[in-house]
């Protein structure tokens, strides 16, 4: 089952040729989503050969321009290309009114329904759940209401031995129970899944911090994540500026990742003021052993 993230834009605030503003393309179990939609997201999707007409949903972390200005244009292009299927968008309370005002100003007529759902800035919410995965919002600490996102697998099926099941003539409902990891009675016997199935692999999870200061809600939500993409706008020397702008430093991101026992930390949203990106990674490595620098076009397979 797929679980891929393509980092379309990994810079902070201002787009430049080497680093665009924030957007990510998520492919989980064959369903695709967009995480934030900074300016230039359409070109980034095309350059990375990602089909946006089949997007199942879009998550917007907050109403700062470098995370949302590409959204109206993307939706308008979807309409121009004839999309008919409704799309779900999860975002802050102001998002729906802003989209409607924008479309009204340019007299846009959408060919499909846009369903805008507000996330809460005060509590973790399950935004979407299908099959064996779910998307959950994470309230974080920024200058304006902002949420991160946890994408996680759950209840993965056990792999049933087909030969043993056929030889025992197990009926369908018994097989299904065993694949869910449940013990079940059959012909006077208690069948245990571990005797009939291979246990499921470890569930994978991806956490996107959005723009934030280090905070307890994010640490809890990131616990044990396979990959954490964390705001690392500033280096340690600029820690005061990180506090005043409600962003994080490289070391703060790495410390939270260590506390949350994250497998891999990815540093993103790095300010354009820094030219030596390896130095930023070295700072983070003092706190966490597995650190990667985000870059535009990077495909990460969890």
Secondary structure, DSSP 8 states (H G I E B T S, - for coil): --EEEEEEE-B-SS-BTTB-SSEEEEEETTEEEEEEE-TTHHHHHHHTT---TT--EEE---S-HHHHTTHHHHHHHHHHTT--S-EEEEE-TTHHHHHHHHHHHTT---SS-EEEEE--SSS-EEEEEETTEEEEEEE-BSSS--EEEEEEE-S---EE-HHHHHHTT--HHHHHHHHTT--EEETTEEE-HHHHEE------EEEE--S-B--HHHHHHTTT-SEEEEE--B-GGGHHHHHHHT--BHHHHHHHHHHTT-SEEEEESB-TT---HHHHHHHHHTT-S-EEE--TTEEEE-
